Amino acid sequence: MMLTRELTINNKSGLHARPASLWVQTSSRFRSNIKIKHGNSVVDGKSILGILSLGLSTGSVFELLVEGEDETEAVVALEKLMIDLESQDR
């Protein structure tokens, strides 16, 4: 089964450099296959270059696609990261 979530970037810097690095660190802890879909592009959610290539900025909406044995835990951790990034901007 694959889990999908629609997420919106609400932090000031979008998913660039430092936030993208934190995303990769978090997603790499899981065995599941993690993808990010934005528009017609789908990239590996464990690849900083892939994530940066999407150019996700504040207000961008993307789809998180996670499939694997620890998919639920991965989705929870990445959703929490997005909330943490937003709260760091305040």
PDB file of N, CA, C and O in Angstrom:
ATOM      1  N   MET A   1       0.836  -1.194   0.000  1.00  0.00           N
ATOM      2  CA  MET A   1       0.000   0.000   0.000  1.00  0.00           C
ATOM      3  C   MET A   1       0.878   1.254   0.000  1.00  0.00           C
ATOM      4  O   MET A   1       1.943   1.265   0.617  1.00  0.00           O
ATOM      5  N   MET A   2       0.451   2.270  -0.665  1.00  0.00           N
ATOM      6  CA  MET A   2       1.192   3.531  -0.682  1.00  0.00           C
ATOM      7  C   MET A   2       0.401   4.590   0.067  1.00  0.00           C
ATOM      8  O   MET A   2      -0.810   4.720  -0.114  1.00  0.00           O
ATOM      9  N   LEU A   3       1.093   5.341   0.906  1.00  0.00           N
ATOM     10  CA  LEU A   3       0.471   6.465   1.595  1.00  0.00           C
ATOM     11  C   LEU A   3       0.781   7.746   0.832  1.00  0.00           C
ATOM     12  O   LEU A   3       1.902   7.937   0.361  1.00  0.00           O
ATOM     13  N   THR A   4      -0.209   8.619   0.710  1.00  0.00           N
ATOM     14  CA  THR A   4       0.019   9.916   0.069  1.00  0.00           C
ATOM     15  C   THR A   4      -0.501  11.009   0.984  1.00  0.00           C
ATOM     16  O   THR A   4      -1.504  10.840   1.678  1.00  0.00           O
ATOM     17  N   ARG A   5       0.195  12.124   0.972  1.00  0.00           N
ATOM     18  CA  ARG A   5      -0.225  13.301   1.729  1.00  0.00           C
ATOM     19  C   ARG A   5       0.036  14.519   0.868  1.00  0.00           C
ATOM     20  O   ARG A   5       1.051  14.593   0.175  1.00  0.00           O
ATOM     21  N   GLU A   6      -0.878  15.471   0.909  1.00  0.00           N
ATOM     22  CA  GLU A   6      -0.650  16.750   0.245  1.00  0.00           C
ATOM     23  C   GLU A   6      -0.125  17.704   1.316  1.00  0.00           C
ATOM     24  O   GLU A   6      -0.776  17.921   2.337  1.00  0.00           O
ATOM     25  N   LEU A   7       1.041  18.263   1.077  1.00  0.00           N
ATOM     26  CA  LEU A   7       1.663  19.164   2.042  1.00  0.00           C
ATOM     27  C   LEU A   7       1.879  20.530   1.409  1.00  0.00           C
ATOM     28  O   LEU A   7       2.113  20.644   0.206  1.00  0.00           O
ATOM     29  N   THR A   8       1.796  21.561   2.239  1.00  0.00           N
ATOM     30  CA  THR A   8       2.039  22.932   1.799  1.00  0.00           C
ATOM     31  C   THR A   8       3.240  23.471   2.552  1.00  0.00           C
ATOM     32  O   THR A   8       3.361  23.277   3.761  1.00  0.00           O
ATOM     33  N   ILE A   9       4.114  24.136   1.850  1.00  0.00           N
ATOM     34  CA  ILE A   9       5.295  24.722   2.486  1.00  0.00           C
ATOM     35  C   ILE A   9       4.913  26.069   3.081  1.00  0.00           C
ATOM     36  O   ILE A   9       4.513  26.987   2.365  1.00  0.00           O
ATOM     37  N   ASN A  10       5.042  26.174   4.391  1.00  0.00           N
ATOM     38  CA  ASN A  10       4.648  27.396   5.080  1.00  0.00           C
ATOM     39  C   ASN A  10       5.815  28.117   5.751  1.00  0.00           C
ATOM     40  O   ASN A  10       5.611  29.130   6.420  1.00  0.00           O
ATOM     41  N   ASN A  11       7.032  27.609   5.580  1.00  0.00           N
ATOM     42  CA  ASN A  11       8.172  28.326   6.155  1.00  0.00           C
ATOM     43  C   ASN A  11       8.704  29.343   5.147  1.00  0.00           C
ATOM     44  O   ASN A  11       8.463  29.218   3.946  1.00  0.00           O
ATOM     45  N   LYS A  12       9.430  30.348   5.639  1.00  0.00           N
ATOM     46  CA  LYS A  12       9.867  31.479   4.804  1.00  0.00           C
ATOM     47  C   LYS A  12      10.789  31.090   3.656  1.00  0.00           C
ATOM     48  O   LYS A  12      10.682  31.640   2.560  1.00  0.00           O
ATOM     49  N   SER A  13      11.697  30.142   3.901  1.00  0.00           N
ATOM     50  CA  SER A  13      12.711  29.850   2.881  1.00  0.00           C
ATOM     51  C   SER A  13      12.321  28.718   1.930  1.00  0.00           C
ATOM     52  O   SER A  13      13.105  28.351   1.054  1.00  0.00           O
ATOM     53  N   GLY A  14      11.129  28.166   2.090  1.00  0.00           N
ATOM     54  CA  GLY A  14      10.718  27.073   1.217  1.00  0.00           C
ATOM     55  C   GLY A  14      11.522  25.816   1.517  1.00  0.00           C
ATOM     56  O   GLY A  14      12.058  25.667   2.615  1.00  0.00           O
ATOM     57  N   LEU A  15      11.607  24.919   0.551  1.00  0.00           N
ATOM     58  CA  LEU A  15      12.358  23.674   0.747  1.00  0.00           C
ATOM     59  C   LEU A  15      13.684  23.809   0.000  1.00  0.00           C
ATOM     60  O   LEU A  15      13.942  23.115  -0.983  1.00  0.00           O
ATOM     61  N   HIS A  16      14.515  24.726   0.499  1.00  0.00           N
ATOM     62  CA  HIS A  16      15.823  24.992  -0.101  1.00  0.00           C
ATOM     63  C   HIS A  16      16.910  24.658   0.910  1.00  0.00           C
ATOM     64  O   HIS A  16      16.623  24.513   2.099  1.00  0.00           O
ATOM     65  N   ALA A  17      18.140  24.536   0.461  1.00  0.00           N
ATOM     66  CA  ALA A  17      19.354  24.281   1.242  1.00  0.00           C
ATOM     67  C   ALA A  17      19.133  23.607   2.610  1.00  0.00           C
ATOM     68  O   ALA A  17      19.017  22.383   2.676  1.00  0.00           O
ATOM     69  N   ARG A  18      19.075  24.378   3.683  1.00  0.00           N
ATOM     70  CA  ARG A  18      18.995  23.785   5.012  1.00  0.00           C
ATOM     71  C   ARG A  18      17.727  22.947   5.212  1.00  0.00           C
ATOM     72  O   ARG A  18      17.831  21.803   5.654  1.00  0.00           O
ATOM     73  N   PRO A  19      16.531  23.476   4.903  1.00  0.00           N
ATOM     74  CA  PRO A  19      15.335  22.644   5.073  1.00  0.00           C
ATOM     75  C   PRO A  19      15.374  21.372   4.220  1.00  0.00           C
ATOM     76  O   PRO A  19      14.928  20.316   4.668  1.00  0.00           O
ATOM     77  N   ALA A  20      15.900  21.466   3.006  1.00  0.00           N
ATOM     78  CA  ALA A  20      15.995  20.284   2.141  1.00  0.00           C
ATOM     79  C   ALA A  20      16.969  19.270   2.742  1.00  0.00           C
ATOM     80  O   ALA A  20      16.743  18.063   2.663  1.00  0.00           O
ATOM     81  N   SER A  21      18.039  19.761   3.334  1.00  0.00           N
ATOM     82  CA  SER A  21      19.008  18.889   3.993  1.00  0.00           C
ATOM     83  C   SER A  21      18.362  18.161   5.172  1.00  0.00           C
ATOM     84  O   SER A  21      18.576  16.963   5.361  1.00  0.00           O
ATOM     85  N   LEU A  22      17.578  18.884   5.956  1.00  0.00           N
ATOM     86  CA  LEU A  22      16.866  18.264   7.084  1.00  0.00           C
ATOM     87  C   LEU A  22      15.859  17.229   6.583  1.00  0.00           C
ATOM     88  O   LEU A  22      15.683  16.177   7.198  1.00  0.00           O
ATOM     89  N   TRP A  23      15.205  17.533   5.471  1.00  0.00           N
ATOM     90  CA  TRP A  23      14.242  16.596   4.872  1.00  0.00           C
ATOM     91  C   TRP A  23      14.951  15.295   4.498  1.00  0.00           C
ATOM     92  O   TRP A  23      14.472  14.206   4.812  1.00  0.00           O
ATOM     93  N   VAL A  24      16.105  15.419   3.818  1.00  0.00           N
ATOM     94  CA  VAL A  24      16.855  14.235   3.388  1.00  0.00           C
ATOM     95  C   VAL A  24      17.347  13.437   4.605  1.00  0.00           C
ATOM     96  O   VAL A  24      17.273  12.208   4.614  1.00  0.00           O
ATOM     97  N   GLN A  25      17.845  14.133   5.618  1.00  0.00           N
ATOM     98  CA  GLN A  25      18.285  13.441   6.843  1.00  0.00           C
ATOM     99  C   GLN A  25      17.138  12.647   7.454  1.00  0.00           C
ATOM    100  O   GLN A  25      17.316  11.499   7.860  1.00  0.00           O
ATOM    101  N   THR A  26      15.961  13.263   7.517  1.00  0.00           N
ATOM    102  CA  THR A  26      14.791  12.605   8.104  1.00  0.00           C
ATOM    103  C   THR A  26      14.338  11.432   7.241  1.00  0.00           C
ATOM    104  O   THR A  26      14.127  10.334   7.756  1.00  0.00           O
ATOM    105  N   SER A  27      14.185  11.647   5.944  1.00  0.00           N
ATOM    106  CA  SER A  27      13.665  10.589   5.067  1.00  0.00           C
ATOM    107  C   SER A  27      14.636   9.416   4.954  1.00  0.00           C
ATOM    108  O   SER A  27      14.214   8.276   4.757  1.00  0.00           O
ATOM    109  N   SER A  28      15.933   9.692   5.079  1.00  0.00           N
ATOM    110  CA  SER A  28      16.935   8.633   4.957  1.00  0.00           C
ATOM    111  C   SER A  28      16.931   7.660   6.130  1.00  0.00           C
ATOM    112  O   SER A  28      17.533   6.590   6.047  1.00  0.00           O
ATOM    113  N   ARG A  29      16.268   8.015   7.210  1.00  0.00           N
ATOM    114  CA  ARG A  29      16.163   7.116   8.368  1.00  0.00           C
ATOM    115  C   ARG A  29      15.200   5.952   8.103  1.00  0.00           C
ATOM    116  O   ARG A  29      15.167   4.988   8.868  1.00  0.00           O
ATOM    117  N   PHE A  30      14.431   6.040   7.038  1.00  0.00           N
ATOM    118  CA  PHE A  30      13.393   5.051   6.770  1.00  0.00           C
ATOM    119  C   PHE A  30      13.749   4.183   5.571  1.00  0.00           C
ATOM    120  O   PHE A  30      14.435   4.617   4.645  1.00  0.00           O
ATOM    121  N   ARG A  31      13.267   2.952   5.613  1.00  0.00           N
ATOM    122  CA  ARG A  31      13.508   2.021   4.503  1.00  0.00           C
ATOM    123  C   ARG A  31      12.552   2.250   3.343  1.00  0.00           C
ATOM    124  O   ARG A  31      12.849   1.896   2.202  1.00  0.00           O
ATOM    125  N   SER A  32      11.411   2.840   3.638  1.00  0.00           N
ATOM    126  CA  SER A  32      10.384   3.043   2.614  1.00  0.00           C
ATOM    127  C   SER A  32      10.898   3.883   1.453  1.00  0.00           C
ATOM    128  O   SER A  32      11.833   4.672   1.591  1.00  0.00           O
ATOM    129  N   ASN A  33      10.257   3.687   0.308  1.00  0.00           N
ATOM    130  CA  ASN A  33      10.505   4.478  -0.885  1.00  0.00           C
ATOM    131  C   ASN A  33       9.747   5.796  -0.702  1.00  0.00           C
ATOM    132  O   ASN A  33       8.530   5.790  -0.522  1.00  0.00           O
ATOM    133  N   ILE A  34      10.459   6.916  -0.748  1.00  0.00           N
ATOM    134  CA  ILE A  34       9.848   8.224  -0.515  1.00  0.00           C
ATOM    135  C   ILE A  34      10.028   9.079  -1.760  1.00  0.00           C
ATOM    136  O   ILE A  34      11.146   9.284  -2.234  1.00  0.00           O
ATOM    137  N   LYS A  35       8.910   9.576  -2.284  1.00  0.00           N
ATOM    138  CA  LYS A  35       8.923  10.419  -3.488  1.00  0.00           C
ATOM    139  C   LYS A  35       8.200  11.727  -3.182  1.00  0.00           C
ATOM    140  O   LYS A  35       7.322  11.784  -2.322  1.00  0.00           O
ATOM    141  N   ILE A  36       8.585  12.765  -3.899  1.00  0.00           N
ATOM    142  CA  ILE A  36       7.901  14.054  -3.830  1.00  0.00           C
ATOM    143  C   ILE A  36       7.414  14.366  -5.239  1.00  0.00           C
ATOM    144  O   ILE A  36       8.185  14.335  -6.198  1.00  0.00           O
ATOM    145  N   LYS A  37       6.123  14.668  -5.350  1.00  0.00           N
ATOM    146  CA  LYS A  37       5.527  15.014  -6.644  1.00  0.00           C
ATOM    147  C   LYS A  37       5.083  16.468  -6.595  1.00  0.00           C
ATOM    148  O   LYS A  37       4.348  16.884  -5.699  1.00  0.00           O
ATOM    149  N   HIS A  38       5.545  17.228  -7.575  1.00  0.00           N
ATOM    150  CA  HIS A  38       5.151  18.636  -7.697  1.00  0.00           C
ATOM    151  C   HIS A  38       4.916  18.897  -9.177  1.00  0.00           C
ATOM    152  O   HIS A  38       5.835  18.802  -9.991  1.00  0.00           O
ATOM    153  N   GLY A  39       3.682  19.226  -9.514  1.00  0.00           N
ATOM    154  CA  GLY A  39       3.338  19.393 -10.925  1.00  0.00           C
ATOM    155  C   GLY A  39       3.515  18.062 -11.635  1.00  0.00           C
ATOM    156  O   GLY A  39       2.976  17.045 -11.199  1.00  0.00           O
ATOM    157  N   ASN A  40       4.268  18.065 -12.729  1.00  0.00           N
ATOM    158  CA  ASN A  40       4.518  16.841 -13.485  1.00  0.00           C
ATOM    159  C   ASN A  40       5.816  16.149 -13.079  1.00  0.00           C
ATOM    160  O   ASN A  40       6.181  15.125 -13.656  1.00  0.00           O
ATOM    161  N   SER A  41       6.514  16.704 -12.087  1.00  0.00           N
ATOM    162  CA  SER A  41       7.807  16.153 -11.675  1.00  0.00           C
ATOM    163  C   SER A  41       7.660  15.278 -10.436  1.00  0.00           C
ATOM    164  O   SER A  41       6.936  15.616  -9.499  1.00  0.00           O
ATOM    165  N   VAL A  42       8.359  14.148 -10.451  1.00  0.00           N
ATOM    166  CA  VAL A  42       8.426  13.264  -9.291  1.00  0.00           C
ATOM    167  C   VAL A  42       9.903  13.007  -9.026  1.00  0.00           C
ATOM    168  O   VAL A  42      10.636  12.562  -9.909  1.00  0.00           O
ATOM    169  N   VAL A  43      10.336  13.296  -7.785  1.00  0.00           N
ATOM    170  CA  VAL A  43      11.754  13.104  -7.445  1.00  0.00           C
ATOM    171  C   VAL A  43      11.878  12.209  -6.219  1.00  0.00           C
ATOM    172  O   VAL A  43      10.927  12.020  -5.460  1.00  0.00           O
ATOM    173  N   ASP A  44      13.064  11.672  -6.051  1.00  0.00           N
ATOM    174  CA  ASP A  44      13.389  10.853  -4.890  1.00  0.00           C
ATOM    175  C   ASP A  44      13.426  11.760  -3.659  1.00  0.00           C
ATOM    176  O   ASP A  44      14.162  12.746  -3.630  1.00  0.00           O
ATOM    177  N   GLY A  45      12.633  11.423  -2.651  1.00  0.00           N
ATOM    178  CA  GLY A  45      12.561  12.219  -1.430  1.00  0.00           C
ATOM    179  C   GLY A  45      13.783  12.086  -0.545  1.00  0.00           C
ATOM    180  O   GLY A  45      13.855  12.706   0.515  1.00  0.00           O
ATOM    181  N   LYS A  46      14.750  11.277  -0.975  1.00  0.00           N
ATOM    182  CA  LYS A  46      16.002  11.124  -0.230  1.00  0.00           C
ATOM    183  C   LYS A  46      17.170  11.760  -0.979  1.00  0.00           C
ATOM    184  O   LYS A  46      18.326  11.593  -0.591  1.00  0.00           O
ATOM    185  N   SER A  47      16.869  12.486  -2.049  1.00  0.00           N
ATOM    186  CA  SER A  47      17.898  13.114  -2.886  1.00  0.00           C
ATOM    187  C   SER A  47      17.815  14.633  -2.768  1.00  0.00           C
ATOM    188  O   SER A  47      16.836  15.249  -3.189  1.00  0.00           O
ATOM    189  N   ILE A  48      18.856  15.223  -2.190  1.00  0.00           N
ATOM    190  CA  ILE A  48      18.833  16.680  -2.034  1.00  0.00           C
ATOM    191  C   ILE A  48      18.788  17.376  -3.391  1.00  0.00           C
ATOM    192  O   ILE A  48      18.104  18.389  -3.540  1.00  0.00           O
ATOM    193  N   LEU A  49      19.502  16.850  -4.375  1.00  0.00           N
ATOM    194  CA  LEU A  49      19.474  17.474  -5.707  1.00  0.00           C
ATOM    195  C   LEU A  49      18.096  17.378  -6.335  1.00  0.00           C
ATOM    196  O   LEU A  49      17.634  18.319  -6.981  1.00  0.00           O
ATOM    197  N   GLY A  50      17.439  16.236  -6.146  1.00  0.00           N
ATOM    198  CA  GLY A  50      16.083  16.085  -6.665  1.00  0.00           C
ATOM    199  C   GLY A  50      15.129  17.085  -6.037  1.00  0.00           C
ATOM    200  O   GLY A  50      14.340  17.730  -6.727  1.00  0.00           O
ATOM    201  N   ILE A  51      15.213  17.207  -4.719  1.00  0.00           N
ATOM    202  CA  ILE A  51      14.325  18.131  -3.998  1.00  0.00           C
ATOM    203  C   ILE A  51      14.597  19.571  -4.426  1.00  0.00           C
ATOM    204  O   ILE A  51      13.668  20.321  -4.726  1.00  0.00           O
ATOM    205  N   LEU A  52      15.871  19.950  -4.454  1.00  0.00           N
ATOM    206  CA  LEU A  52      16.209  21.321  -4.856  1.00  0.00           C
ATOM    207  C   LEU A  52      15.760  21.623  -6.283  1.00  0.00           C
ATOM    208  O   LEU A  52      15.400  22.758  -6.595  1.00  0.00           O
ATOM    209  N   SER A  53      15.781  20.598  -7.159  1.00  0.00           N
ATOM    210  CA  SER A  53      15.387  20.806  -8.562  1.00  0.00           C
ATOM    211  C   SER A  53      13.917  21.185  -8.701  1.00  0.00           C
ATOM    212  O   SER A  53      13.519  21.747  -9.722  1.00  0.00           O
ATOM    213  N   LEU A  54      13.101  20.885  -7.682  1.00  0.00           N
ATOM    214  CA  LEU A  54      11.677  21.227  -7.746  1.00  0.00           C
ATOM    215  C   LEU A  54      11.434  22.717  -7.486  1.00  0.00           C
ATOM    216  O   LEU A  54      10.396  23.253  -7.874  1.00  0.00           O
ATOM    217  N   GLY A  55      12.384  23.383  -6.836  1.00  0.00           N
ATOM    218  CA  GLY A  55      12.227  24.815  -6.559  1.00  0.00           C
ATOM    219  C   GLY A  55      11.028  25.128  -5.694  1.00  0.00           C
ATOM    220  O   GLY A  55      10.313  26.094  -5.958  1.00  0.00           O
ATOM    221  N   LEU A  56      10.793  24.334  -4.669  1.00  0.00           N
ATOM    222  CA  LEU A  56       9.628  24.525  -3.810  1.00  0.00           C
ATOM    223  C   LEU A  56       9.833  25.729  -2.890  1.00  0.00           C
ATOM    224  O   LEU A  56      10.763  25.756  -2.085  1.00  0.00           O
ATOM    225  N   SER A  57       8.962  26.712  -3.019  1.00  0.00           N
ATOM    226  CA  SER A  57       9.058  27.920  -2.211  1.00  0.00           C
ATOM    227  C   SER A  57       7.831  28.037  -1.312  1.00  0.00           C
ATOM    228  O   SER A  57       6.937  27.191  -1.351  1.00  0.00           O
ATOM    229  N   THR A  58       7.798  29.078  -0.515  1.00  0.00           N
ATOM    230  CA  THR A  58       6.674  29.309   0.396  1.00  0.00           C
ATOM    231  C   THR A  58       5.361  29.275  -0.379  1.00  0.00           C
ATOM    232  O   THR A  58       5.220  29.925  -1.415  1.00  0.00           O
ATOM    233  N   GLY A  59       4.414  28.516   0.131  1.00  0.00           N
ATOM    234  CA  GLY A  59       3.114  28.398  -0.515  1.00  0.00           C
ATOM    235  C   GLY A  59       3.012  27.255  -1.510  1.00  0.00           C
ATOM    236  O   GLY A  59       1.916  26.919  -1.958  1.00  0.00           O
ATOM    237  N   SER A  60       4.151  26.651  -1.863  1.00  0.00           N
ATOM    238  CA  SER A  60       4.124  25.515  -2.797  1.00  0.00           C
ATOM    239  C   SER A  60       3.389  24.334  -2.167  1.00  0.00           C
ATOM    240  O   SER A  60       3.548  24.045  -0.981  1.00  0.00           O
ATOM    241  N   VAL A  61       2.595  23.668  -2.972  1.00  0.00           N
ATOM    242  CA  VAL A  61       1.894  22.467  -2.544  1.00  0.00           C
ATOM    243  C   VAL A  61       2.504  21.294  -3.287  1.00  0.00           C
ATOM    244  O   VAL A  61       2.684  21.344  -4.504  1.00  0.00           O
ATOM    245  N   PHE A  62       2.821  20.239  -2.554  1.00  0.00           N
ATOM    246  CA  PHE A  62       3.387  19.058  -3.188  1.00  0.00           C
ATOM    247  C   PHE A  62       2.773  17.816  -2.579  1.00  0.00           C
ATOM    248  O   PHE A  62       2.155  17.864  -1.515  1.00  0.00           O
ATOM    249  N   GLU A  63       2.952  16.710  -3.268  1.00  0.00           N
ATOM    250  CA  GLU A  63       2.416  15.443  -2.795  1.00  0.00           C
ATOM    251  C   GLU A  63       3.569  14.570  -2.308  1.00  0.00           C
ATOM    252  O   GLU A  63       4.571  14.394  -3.000  1.00  0.00           O
ATOM    253  N   LEU A  64       3.407  14.039  -1.123  1.00  0.00           N
ATOM    254  CA  LEU A  64       4.365  13.109  -0.547  1.00  0.00           C
ATOM    255  C   LEU A  64       3.842  11.704  -0.811  1.00  0.00           C
ATOM    256  O   LEU A  64       2.704  11.388  -0.463  1.00  0.00           O
ATOM    257  N   LEU A  65       4.672  10.856  -1.428  1.00  0.00           N
ATOM    258  CA  LEU A  65       4.292   9.485  -1.763  1.00  0.00           C
ATOM    259  C   LEU A  65       5.255   8.546  -1.035  1.00  0.00           C
ATOM    260  O   LEU A  65       6.460   8.581  -1.288  1.00  0.00           O
ATOM    261  N   VAL A  66       4.742   7.720  -0.144  1.00  0.00           N
ATOM    262  CA  VAL A  66       5.602   6.841   0.647  1.00  0.00           C
ATOM    263  C   VAL A  66       5.082   5.416   0.575  1.00  0.00           C
ATOM    264  O   VAL A  66       3.898   5.161   0.800  1.00  0.00           O
ATOM    265  N   GLU A  67       5.986   4.482   0.256  1.00  0.00           N
ATOM    266  CA  GLU A  67       5.601   3.082   0.154  1.00  0.00           C
ATOM    267  C   GLU A  67       6.704   2.219   0.754  1.00  0.00           C
ATOM    268  O   GLU A  67       7.874   2.340   0.390  1.00  0.00           O
ATOM    269  N   GLY A  68       6.309   1.342   1.686  1.00  0.00           N
ATOM    270  CA  GLY A  68       7.283   0.428   2.281  1.00  0.00           C
ATOM    271  C   GLY A  68       6.884   0.016   3.680  1.00  0.00           C
ATOM    272  O   GLY A  68       5.825   0.389   4.184  1.00  0.00           O
ATOM    273  N   GLU A  69       7.752  -0.757   4.293  1.00  0.00           N
ATOM    274  CA  GLU A  69       7.432  -1.363   5.587  1.00  0.00           C
ATOM    275  C   GLU A  69       7.253  -0.357   6.716  1.00  0.00           C
ATOM    276  O   GLU A  69       6.517  -0.623   7.666  1.00  0.00           O
ATOM    277  N   ASP A  70       7.917   0.799   6.630  1.00  0.00           N
ATOM    278  CA  ASP A  70       7.789   1.803   7.694  1.00  0.00           C
ATOM    279  C   ASP A  70       7.169   3.103   7.165  1.00  0.00           C
ATOM    280  O   ASP A  70       7.497   4.200   7.617  1.00  0.00           O
ATOM    281  N   GLU A  71       6.264   2.943   6.196  1.00  0.00           N
ATOM    282  CA  GLU A  71       5.677   4.111   5.524  1.00  0.00           C
ATOM    283  C   GLU A  71       4.912   5.028   6.474  1.00  0.00           C
ATOM    284  O   GLU A  71       4.999   6.250   6.356  1.00  0.00           O
ATOM    285  N   THR A  72       4.167   4.454   7.412  1.00  0.00           N
ATOM    286  CA  THR A  72       3.386   5.284   8.342  1.00  0.00           C
ATOM    287  C   THR A  72       4.307   6.154   9.182  1.00  0.00           C
ATOM    288  O   THR A  72       4.070   7.352   9.335  1.00  0.00           O
ATOM    289  N   GLU A  73       5.360   5.549   9.726  1.00  0.00           N
ATOM    290  CA  GLU A  73       6.318   6.288  10.551  1.00  0.00           C
ATOM    291  C   GLU A  73       7.013   7.378   9.741  1.00  0.00           C
ATOM    292  O   GLU A  73       7.260   8.473  10.247  1.00  0.00           O
ATOM    293  N   ALA A  74       7.325   7.076   8.483  1.00  0.00           N
ATOM    294  CA  ALA A  74       7.989   8.052   7.616  1.00  0.00           C
ATOM    295  C   ALA A  74       7.087   9.256   7.359  1.00  0.00           C
ATOM    296  O   ALA A  74       7.542  10.397   7.435  1.00  0.00           O
ATOM    297  N   VAL A  75       5.824   9.013   7.060  1.00  0.00           N
ATOM    298  CA  VAL A  75       4.884  10.108   6.798  1.00  0.00           C
ATOM    299  C   VAL A  75       4.733  10.980   8.044  1.00  0.00           C
ATOM    300  O   VAL A  75       4.748  12.207   7.951  1.00  0.00           O
ATOM    301  N   VAL A  76       4.589  10.349   9.205  1.00  0.00           N
ATOM    302  CA  VAL A  76       4.439  11.100  10.457  1.00  0.00           C
ATOM    303  C   VAL A  76       5.674  11.970  10.702  1.00  0.00           C
ATOM    304  O   VAL A  76       5.546  13.143  11.053  1.00  0.00           O
ATOM    305  N   ALA A  77       6.863  11.404  10.518  1.00  0.00           N
ATOM    306  CA  ALA A  77       8.107  12.144  10.763  1.00  0.00           C
ATOM    307  C   ALA A  77       8.259  13.321   9.801  1.00  0.00           C
ATOM    308  O   ALA A  77       8.691  14.398  10.210  1.00  0.00           O
ATOM    309  N   LEU A  78       7.910  13.128   8.531  1.00  0.00           N
ATOM    310  CA  LEU A  78       8.076  14.201   7.548  1.00  0.00           C
ATOM    311  C   LEU A  78       7.015  15.290   7.730  1.00  0.00           C
ATOM    312  O   LEU A  78       7.297  16.468   7.515  1.00  0.00           O
ATOM    313  N   GLU A  79       5.806  14.906   8.123  1.00  0.00           N
ATOM    314  CA  GLU A  79       4.781  15.916   8.430  1.00  0.00           C
ATOM    315  C   GLU A  79       5.220  16.747   9.640  1.00  0.00           C
ATOM    316  O   GLU A  79       5.042  17.965   9.657  1.00  0.00           O
ATOM    317  N   LYS A  80       5.792  16.090  10.645  1.00  0.00           N
ATOM    318  CA  LYS A  80       6.276  16.793  11.835  1.00  0.00           C
ATOM    319  C   LYS A  80       7.409  17.740  11.461  1.00  0.00           C
ATOM    320  O   LYS A  80       7.477  18.860  11.969  1.00  0.00           O
ATOM    321  N   LEU A  81       8.300  17.296  10.574  1.00  0.00           N
ATOM    322  CA  LEU A  81       9.391  18.161  10.129  1.00  0.00           C
ATOM    323  C   LEU A  81       8.844  19.433   9.493  1.00  0.00           C
ATOM    324  O   LEU A  81       9.346  20.523   9.770  1.00  0.00           O
ATOM    325  N   MET A  82       7.833  19.314   8.654  1.00  0.00           N
ATOM    326  CA  MET A  82       7.250  20.489   7.996  1.00  0.00           C
ATOM    327  C   MET A  82       6.690  21.465   9.034  1.00  0.00           C
ATOM    328  O   MET A  82       6.838  22.679   8.890  1.00  0.00           O
ATOM    329  N   ILE A  83       6.052  20.939  10.072  1.00  0.00           N
ATOM    330  CA  ILE A  83       5.518  21.784  11.146  1.00  0.00           C
ATOM    331  C   ILE A  83       6.658  22.442  11.919  1.00  0.00           C
ATOM    332  O   ILE A  83       6.596  23.626  12.247  1.00  0.00           O
ATOM    333  N   ASP A  84       7.710  21.654  12.208  1.00  0.00           N
ATOM    334  CA  ASP A  84       8.871  22.193  12.925  1.00  0.00           C
ATOM    335  C   ASP A  84       9.553  23.308  12.134  1.00  0.00           C
ATOM    336  O   ASP A  84       9.949  24.324  12.704  1.00  0.00           O
ATOM    337  N   LEU A  85       9.690  23.116  10.823  1.00  0.00           N
ATOM    338  CA  LEU A  85      10.311  24.155   9.985  1.00  0.00           C
ATOM    339  C   LEU A  85       9.501  25.436  10.018  1.00  0.00           C
ATOM    340  O   LEU A  85      10.059  26.532  10.077  1.00  0.00           O
ATOM    341  N   GLU A  86       8.187  25.298   9.981  1.00  0.00           N
ATOM    342  CA  GLU A  86       7.310  26.476  10.013  1.00  0.00           C
ATOM    343  C   GLU A  86       7.445  27.207  11.347  1.00  0.00           C
ATOM    344  O   GLU A  86       7.510  28.436  11.384  1.00  0.00           O
ATOM    345  N   SER A  87       7.487  26.437  12.452  1.00  0.00           N
ATOM    346  CA  SER A  87       7.557  27.072  13.776  1.00  0.00           C
ATOM    347  C   SER A  87       8.910  27.739  14.029  1.00  0.00           C
ATOM    348  O   SER A  87       8.999  28.661  14.838  1.00  0.00           O
ATOM    349  N   GLN A  88       9.966  27.280  13.342  1.00  0.00           N
ATOM    350  CA  GLN A  88      11.289  27.900  13.491  1.00  0.00           C
ATOM    351  C   GLN A  88      11.326  29.298  12.890  1.00  0.00           C
ATOM    352  O   GLN A  88      12.169  30.115  13.261  1.00  0.00           O
ATOM    353  N   ASP A  89      10.420  29.570  11.969  1.00  0.00           N
ATOM    354  CA  ASP A  89      10.370  30.893  11.318  1.00  0.00           C
ATOM    355  C   ASP A  89       9.738  31.961  12.206  1.00  0.00           C
ATOM    356  O   ASP A  89       9.876  33.155  11.941  1.00  0.00           O
ATOM    357  N   ARG A  90       9.060  31.539  13.234  1.00  0.00           N
ATOM    358  CA  ARG A  90       8.306  32.507  14.054  1.00  0.00           C
ATOM    359  C   ARG A  90       9.180  33.208  15.056  1.00  0.00           C
ATOM    360  O   ARG A  90       8.696  34.047  15.816  1.00  0.00           O
TER     361      ARG A  90
END
